[in-house]
Amino acid sequence: MSSAQLQPDANLTNHDLAPVGIDQRTWSTWSIAALWISMAACVPTYMLASSLIEVGMNWWQAILTVFLGNAIVVVPMIMNAHAGTKYGIPFPVFCRASFGVLGANIPALMRAVVACGWFGIQTWIGGDAIFRICGVFFPTLLDPAAATMLGISAAQFSCFMLFWAIHIVIICKGIDSIRLLLQFKAPLLIALGLLLLAWAYRAAGGFGPMLSAPSAFDTGGSKSGQFWAFFVPALTGMVGFWATLSLNIPDFSRYAKSQRAQMFGQAIGLPLTMALYSFIGVAVTSATAVIYGHAMWDPVTVLTQFTNPALLIIAMFALCLATLATNLAANVVSPANDFSNLAPKLISFRTGGVLTGIIGILMMPWKLIADPTGYIFVWLVGYSALLGPIGGILICDYFVIRRRVLDLPDLYRMHGRYRYHSGFSYAAIAALLIGIAPNVPGFLVAIKVVSTESVGPFWSELYHYAWFVGFALSFAAYFLLRSIAATHPQPRTSP
């Protein structure tokens, strides 16, 4: 069904938000799987597992944690993708059914802000690679005594901004240029990872020394008896890693040929790729502990140990290119659509992409990944406390309340069945707040604003389950509030 046939309100749609026609839904199972392979094979995935090694897990504990987290998150991801495939709608339009045609901006902007943070992190990683390349030719740039501003030197910030500017140029060329980059990205970064693995195998004397390091949680270890206390928040962090895409997956699944294609494509592409690429990160990080006496969880730091300048430059260039492609696909498409949904007549995909870039700078990404503990327990777990409740509401509304039936024309009408109260669904907003509230005290403890004693150990511990708690509470609260509030009747026919 075309946008003309929908007769939408002009302030609720534009070219990027209109439903995709049947003739444009061409992505097969392998297309969806390739998309996930391309996005999952990235530097943050490498850092995800290797950071677990640095804080005490052994190799199989880290890989198992990553795999379990992704096996869990792929379930809501497949469920949220259903509406995108069935109706051809992007994430912010999907949110209108539960939050209202205007209230949809609340979850869309929450998702967008998280994407901006990830955009900044990926841009910082690529900029840091450029900085290390420059340091090969101008060693004084790497002087630790160099003047700093906001925790980084002027040279580091300049390289960060250079990589940022490359992103903006490609964004302005449109989404087709992003798809083209993705075709080259996946094999490039996988090849780089396998080369790193081969180097680590040789330098460490085989896989034995690399993977024989005991867990710090074993009896006699420095963290003996503390495994479960660490495992639960770590698992929550692994779920949180792709909690972003588990919401806005309709932005991609709207192009799928069928539900079977999106379901099997995601099930094949996500958990296995995450496990494989995280194993590379774990193995190489374990090897650095053998080779250098301490674990290096950042692949950029590992690459700087290469003494051949030509090899270093080639490796860093490959990392930059692969990071660029992942960043544009995973962290620009969604927030660009989300910002566009805020004011469709004024904000296009390109304008939304530029806004994403600007906010990404302001979030100072170098601080978000400054250490593995903050990366997992503050960043990943923290934003999962926001996104879990949104996922609970969307799934409850679509699968339980509406039984997978939406009124497609009314999603684009200000005075349709999804208007609720002047465009806002009080039930969804209340359920969202109910899901977020219990995790706020623990988050404040995590960022060291308050002490554990001041909020109590229960609330501090509850934060470790942030995504699960938020999802379950908001799901239940939304169902209860919708049941009490005499919801809008189900659409009479499926479009």
FENTANOR-V182275 format. One record per helix or strand of 2 or more residues. SS is the DSSP state (alpha for helix, beta for strand). FROM is the first residue (numbers start at 0). TO is the last residue. Records with the same first field share a line. If there is no record, write none. Layout:
# FENTANOR-V182275
SS->FROM-TO + FROM-TO
This chain:
# FENTANOR-V182275
alpha->2-5 + 9-11 + 21-23 + 28-39 + 42-53 + 58-86 + 90-98 + 103-136 + 138-141 + 153-172 + 174-203 + 206-210 + 226-240 + 242-247 + 249-252 + 258-291 + 298-302 + 308-330 + 332-341 + 348-361 + 364-367 + 371-400 + 408-411 + 425-445 + 451-454 + 456-483
beta->147-148 + 151-152
